[in-house]
Amino acid sequence: MKKLVLILTAAFVVCLFSVSAQAEEKVLFGFEKDTQGFEIPEWAMEQEDYVGKTIEVSKDTASEGKSSLKLVAAFPGKAWTAALVEDFEYFDWTPYKEISADVYIPATAPVGLKAKIVLTAGENWKFIEMAKSIQLVPGQWVTITGNLAPGSEDWKKTIVDDNFRKDIRKLAIRIESNKKPEYSGPIYIDNVKLIK
């Protein structure tokens, strides 16, 4: 009987922990019905080194729900190129410690593509990108995570504090090819969320 009580207590604690862990996350963009404001910005369409072609919501694959954002890009290889999608919106992320996004490239895609989150913040519209790009794995969802906690070193040339977090004006996901590889095809983005 004592063993059963212990097992039930442990199961309750695990259940309680998982419920509270879920409550600590806020999905900003799940792309279930539409692109939710994400677009390939005009400035990127005008630059030779930005190679995103189209975006749409797709049911091809998803890391959460049934749909994701499908970005079609054409990386030529031989030079640094990127494909970027962004959402222009005012955010206050003061209560949150992390931002993350899931990115997927098909199993047929070559190894070598990388991704990062890019933010625009504050009255000066400061462009802030992650200090490191994260390697994408063909055929697998990869979670790109940026630490938003004060003192974080995940962002280039930026002091992360409450002033930074309370005035986010754009959120972008950028996929990069640094001379290699060459790839034309879809990239999927899903489950863009904040974590407390």
C-alpha positions, 0 to 999 in steps of 0.5 A: 500500500505504501508503495502504491501511495508513493507511486501515485504521489510521484505520478501526481507531482510529474503531472503537476510539473508538466501542466505548470511547464506548459503554462510557462510557454506562450506560442506567438505564431503557430501558422495554423490558418495564415502567415500571421503577419510574417512576410518576406520584407521588400528590402530583402526582395531587392537585395541579391544576397537575399534569396527567399522567393515565396511564403505560404501556410502549408500542411506539408509538415508541422512541429506543433499543430497541423500547419507551418510557415513554408518559405521557398528559397533558392540558395545559389552557393558560392557566396553568402546568401540568406532567406528571411521572413519577419513580423512587424509588431510591437512586443513586450517580452519583459516576463520571458527568458527565452524565445524559440522557433522550430525550423525544418528542411527536407531530408533531401536538402544538403547539410550546411544551412543554418538559422538564427533569430533576428530582432529589431528593438527600441526607438532607434530600431536597432537590428539585433541578431543572434551571436551564433547561427544554429546548424539545420539537420535535413529531415529533422525539426531543429529548435533555435533558441535565444536567451532573453534573460538579463546578461544573456550573451546570445545576441551580438553587440547588445546588452540584454535587460528589461529595456531591451525586452520591453520594446521589440518591434520586429521578429525575424527568422533568417536561414543562411548559406555561407558559400555552401550549400546550394539549395532550392526548395522549401524551409518550414518554420513553426512553433515560435514561442516565448518561455518564462 
